Amino acid sequence: MRSYALLLLYPLMWQAEASPNEPVQEGTLANQQLIRDAMVGVAGWVATKGCDAPERFVPVVLQRPEGEPGSRYWQERWTVTGCGNDYPVVIDFRETGMESAMWTIAR
C-alpha cells in the first residue's frame, strides 16, 4: 500500500551502531498526515493477522534517513497492540519530493 502526504523530519538523536532490527530512535519521523495514511494500511495488515481492534501503536526508527532531500528513505517498526497481542509491522518510507512521501509495509 502506498500513500502520499507531507513529510516532517524531527531532530534526530542516534544510538551508535544499532543492528538492523534494533531501534536507532524512539518515535517516528512521519508527520501526522503520513501517520494517518500509513495507519490505514497497518490496521489492515494487523487485521489479516486476526486482530480487527488495534488499541495503540509504538513506533521506533530502525534505519536513519539516507539519500538526498526529496528522495530520502528510512525504515520504522510500529508495534501495534490489540486483541491481547503485539504485532510488529516494519514500514519502509520514501520521500517522493520535497513535500510528500510514500510507505510500504516491508514485513
BALOBA-1460 file (C-alpha; in Angstrom, 3 decimals):
// residues 107
<rec num="1" residu="m" x="0.000" y="0.000" z="0.000"/>
<rec num="2" residu="r" x="1.207" y="3.485" z="-0.734"/>
<rec num="3" residu="s" x="0.136" y="6.906" z="0.331"/>
<rec num="4" residu="y" x="1.281" y="10.447" z="-0.282"/>
<rec num="5" residu="a" x="1.474" y="13.059" z="2.446"/>
<rec num="6" residu="l" x="3.598" y="15.897" z="3.721"/>
<rec num="7" residu="l" x="6.781" y="14.826" z="5.476"/>
<rec num="8" residu="l" x="8.262" y="16.440" z="8.536"/>
<rec num="9" residu="l" x="11.589" y="15.221" z="9.863"/>
<rec num="10" residu="y" x="12.129" y="15.893" z="13.531"/>
<rec num="11" residu="p" x="15.588" y="16.463" z="15.015"/>
<rec num="12" residu="l" x="17.185" y="13.071" z="15.308"/>
<rec num="13" residu="m" x="19.311" y="11.571" z="18.058"/>
<rec num="14" residu="w" x="21.028" y="8.336" z="17.066"/>
<rec num="15" residu="q" x="22.359" y="5.429" z="19.062"/>
<rec num="16" residu="a" x="25.741" y="4.159" z="17.938"/>
<rec num="17" residu="e" x="25.913" y="1.075" z="15.736"/>
<rec num="18" residu="a" x="22.382" y="-0.309" z="16.060"/>
<rec num="19" residu="s" x="21.704" y="-3.624" z="14.354"/>
<rec num="20" residu="p" x="19.129" y="-3.716" z="11.505"/>
<rec num="21" residu="n" x="16.320" y="-4.729" z="13.887"/>
<rec num="22" residu="e" x="17.373" y="-2.528" z="16.805"/>
<rec num="23" residu="p" x="15.863" y="0.949" z="17.040"/>
<rec num="24" residu="v" x="18.092" y="3.939" z="16.414"/>
<rec num="25" residu="q" x="15.441" y="6.318" z="17.789"/>
<rec num="26" residu="e" x="12.132" y="6.113" z="19.616"/>
<rec num="27" residu="g" x="9.129" y="7.622" z="17.869"/>
<rec num="28" residu="t" x="8.506" y="8.248" z="14.192"/>
<rec num="29" residu="l" x="9.864" y="10.609" z="11.553"/>
<rec num="30" residu="a" x="6.441" y="10.888" z="9.886"/>
<rec num="31" residu="n" x="4.132" y="13.845" z="10.394"/>
<rec num="32" residu="q" x="0.511" y="13.429" z="11.489"/>
<rec num="33" residu="q" x="-0.865" y="13.125" z="7.933"/>
<rec num="34" residu="l" x="1.646" y="10.441" z="6.952"/>
<rec num="35" residu="i" x="0.956" y="8.588" z="10.222"/>
<rec num="36" residu="r" x="-2.797" y="8.609" z="9.492"/>
<rec num="37" residu="d" x="-2.253" y="7.432" z="5.926"/>
<rec num="38" residu="a" x="0.102" y="4.609" z="6.913"/>
<rec num="39" residu="m" x="-2.080" y="3.565" z="9.865"/>
<rec num="40" residu="v" x="-4.864" y="2.572" z="7.469"/>
<rec num="41" residu="g" x="-2.538" y="0.023" z="5.858"/>
<rec num="42" residu="v" x="-1.067" y="-1.049" z="9.181"/>
<rec num="43" residu="a" x="-4.538" y="-1.672" z="10.626"/>
<rec num="44" residu="g" x="-5.411" y="-3.708" z="7.532"/>
<rec num="45" residu="w" x="-2.220" y="-5.756" z="7.876"/>
<rec num="46" residu="v" x="-2.939" y="-6.405" z="11.569"/>
<rec num="47" residu="a" x="-6.488" y="-7.467" z="10.629"/>
<rec num="48" residu="t" x="-5.034" y="-10.136" z="8.321"/>
<rec num="49" residu="k" x="-3.241" y="-11.476" z="11.404"/>
<rec num="50" residu="g" x="-6.564" y="-11.838" z="13.239"/>
<rec num="51" residu="c" x="-6.995" y="-8.549" z="15.105"/>
<rec num="52" residu="d" x="-9.713" y="-6.139" z="13.994"/>
<rec num="53" residu="a" x="-9.368" y="-3.912" z="17.075"/>
<rec num="54" residu="p" x="-5.887" y="-2.359" z="17.345"/>
<rec num="55" residu="e" x="-5.637" y="-0.300" z="20.512"/>
<rec num="56" residu="r" x="-2.330" y="1.572" z="20.173"/>
<rec num="57" residu="f" x="0.967" y="1.630" z="18.334"/>
<rec num="58" residu="v" x="4.520" y="2.324" z="19.431"/>
<rec num="59" residu="p" x="6.822" y="3.462" z="16.605"/>
<rec num="60" residu="v" x="10.610" y="3.268" z="16.518"/>
<rec num="61" residu="v" x="13.059" y="4.212" z="13.766"/>
<rec num="62" residu="l" x="15.116" y="1.216" z="12.567"/>
<rec num="63" residu="q" x="17.127" y="2.953" z="9.842"/>
<rec num="64" residu="r" x="18.068" y="6.606" z="9.757"/>
<rec num="65" residu="p" x="17.181" y="8.582" z="6.616"/>
<rec num="66" residu="e" x="19.547" y="8.132" z="3.678"/>
<rec num="67" residu="g" x="19.695" y="9.908" z="0.330"/>
<rec num="68" residu="e" x="19.218" y="13.442" z="-0.888"/>
<rec num="69" residu="p" x="16.414" y="15.726" z="0.370"/>
<rec num="70" residu="g" x="13.258" y="14.936" z="-1.565"/>
<rec num="71" residu="s" x="14.275" y="11.311" z="-2.150"/>
<rec num="72" residu="r" x="15.377" y="10.159" z="1.316"/>
<rec num="73" residu="y" x="14.312" y="6.769" z="2.619"/>
<rec num="74" residu="w" x="14.200" y="5.203" z="6.069"/>
<rec num="75" residu="q" x="12.622" y="2.292" z="7.940"/>
<rec num="76" residu="e" x="10.462" y="2.140" z="11.058"/>
<rec num="77" residu="r" x="8.823" y="-0.567" z="13.128"/>
<rec num="78" residu="w" x="5.375" y="0.180" z="14.503"/>
<rec num="79" residu="t" x="4.427" y="-2.310" z="17.202"/>
<rec num="80" residu="v" x="0.645" y="-2.481" z="17.270"/>
<rec num="81" residu="t" x="-1.060" y="-3.706" z="20.457"/>
<rec num="82" residu="g" x="-4.538" y="-5.168" z="20.265"/>
<rec num="83" residu="c" x="-6.593" y="-8.308" z="20.813"/>
<rec num="84" residu="g" x="-4.198" y="-9.391" z="23.566"/>
<rec num="85" residu="n" x="-1.153" y="-9.461" z="21.261"/>
<rec num="86" residu="d" x="1.655" y="-7.312" z="19.893"/>
<rec num="87" residu="y" x="2.097" y="-7.088" z="16.116"/>
<rec num="88" residu="p" x="5.431" y="-5.647" z="14.916"/>
<rec num="89" residu="v" x="4.973" y="-4.020" z="11.497"/>
<rec num="90" residu="v" x="8.082" y="-2.913" z="9.582"/>
<rec num="91" residu="i" x="7.435" y="0.007" z="7.234"/>
<rec num="92" residu="d" x="9.684" y="1.448" z="4.525"/>
<rec num="93" residu="f" x="9.226" y="5.190" z="3.940"/>
<rec num="94" residu="r" x="10.494" y="7.115" z="0.905"/>
<rec num="95" residu="e" x="10.178" y="10.797" z="0.077"/>
<rec num="96" residu="t" x="8.618" y="11.423" z="-3.324"/>
<rec num="97" residu="g" x="9.513" y="15.084" z="-3.492"/>
<rec num="98" residu="m" x="10.141" y="17.863" z="-1.035"/>
<rec num="99" residu="e" x="6.610" y="17.730" z="0.415"/>
<rec num="100" residu="s" x="5.469" y="14.140" z="0.007"/>
<rec num="101" residu="a" x="6.334" y="10.582" z="0.940"/>
<rec num="102" residu="m" x="5.092" y="7.064" z="0.325"/>
<rec num="103" residu="w" x="5.174" y="3.995" z="2.556"/>
<rec num="104" residu="t" x="5.230" y="0.247" z="2.074"/>
<rec num="105" residu="i" x="4.803" y="-2.498" z="4.648"/>
<rec num="106" residu="a" x="8.042" y="-4.462" z="4.425"/>
<rec num="107" residu="r" x="7.112" y="-7.337" z="6.736"/>
